[in-house]
Amino acid sequence: MQNDMRLSVFSEKKDRQLVYKPEKCIGCGTCVQACPKGTLAVGAVGAVARGLLDADFLEMKESEACLVCGICAKVCPTGALELKQEGKNLADMSYISRAMRITSVNESCVHCGLCEDICPRGCIEVTREISTDGSLKLVGKTHIDSECCVHCGWCAAVCPVNAISVEKPFAGTWTRAEDVCQTCHTCIDVCPANALFNKKWKAGERVEKITHRPDACIYCGACAVACPVDAIDVRKTAILPEMEKKGPLEKKLLEASVPEALLRTCLETDEAACLGCGNCVIVCPVNALENRELAAGHLNNMDEKALLEVRNGKISVVNQERCGGDGTCALICPVDAIRLVKREVE
């Protein structure tokens, strides 16, 4: 449950303010798609979601250029951006997050707790006790925190009595290039709706590298923004809530590709700590995409790697600009000899 949220004033013009709430942001970049001036930037979504980088998903590149028009706030599906005038929130039915019906639970609820167990955001709390009127039933309360709900629909799907109703922000399409995907799991870790997973397989069985759950997906695009090899494509095909002035927003968003992620990180290495094991070289999705032998776990032909290589028994960064900011290398390193650090937005 989220209580006291941090606030960051991104831009200010006269009596208007654009305010960012990092705790509500899912790193989808929908606001970046819609911004008419290109003043917003999203990046390092994988590293931030994995806890490898102390930063927010979103940044303001040029606050002076921002019009404080509020279009970014209107398209944000979670309400992470707010437009304020003289301190008052201007959100109305022309904002997706305001027009979307809140996820609600009716009196049919039996307080079984399945929704609480399954919620990928941890925003459902069920309190229950055995009835004291002599009947064999549970009584209690099911509370859904609308501040952190992303409208994925998991709770409604598992509810045994259909007591929960959910409205999603977008319809869309999700595709992945199987030959490009390196199964780095960045998309799985980033997805706010638990809509992506790895199938279990039996000996000799072939399954897709990443499996998509369409009924859970909110087509936000965070997975595509975070993918370090651009293997995922997410397109919004409809804004689902009934909202005012939907047409201009649809022109901005529908069938548009996700914004290009800004490279907000640098790889920093510690040669003294490095064991030269090469695990980071193998798991790096950029390396593996360029050299399929690496994806199979081979460290032969050590020279001319795309991003990381081992030289003289120590890890070396070949090209910082090729990094996808996913942090897979840092996750696997047994001695913390490679890490992501934040670079300033240019």
Buried (B, 14 or more C-beta within 10 A) or exposed (E): EEEEEEEEEBBBEEEBBBBBBBBBBBBBBBBBBBBEEEBBBBBBBBBBBBEBBEBBBBBBBEBEEBBBBBBBBBBBBBBBBBBBEEEEBBBEEBBBBBBBEEBBBEEEBBBBBBBBEBBBBEBBBBEBEEEEEEEEEBBBEBBBBBBBBBBBBBBBBBBEEEBBBBBBBBBBEBEBEEEBBBBBBBBBBBBBBBBBBEEEEEEEEEEEBBEBBEEBBBBBBBBBBBBBBBBBBBBBBBBBBEBEEBEEBBEBBBEBEBBEBBBBBBBEBBEEBBBBBBBBBBBBBBBBBBBEEBBEEEBEEEEEBBBBBBEEEBBBBBEEEBBBBBBBBBBBBEEEBBBBBBBEEE
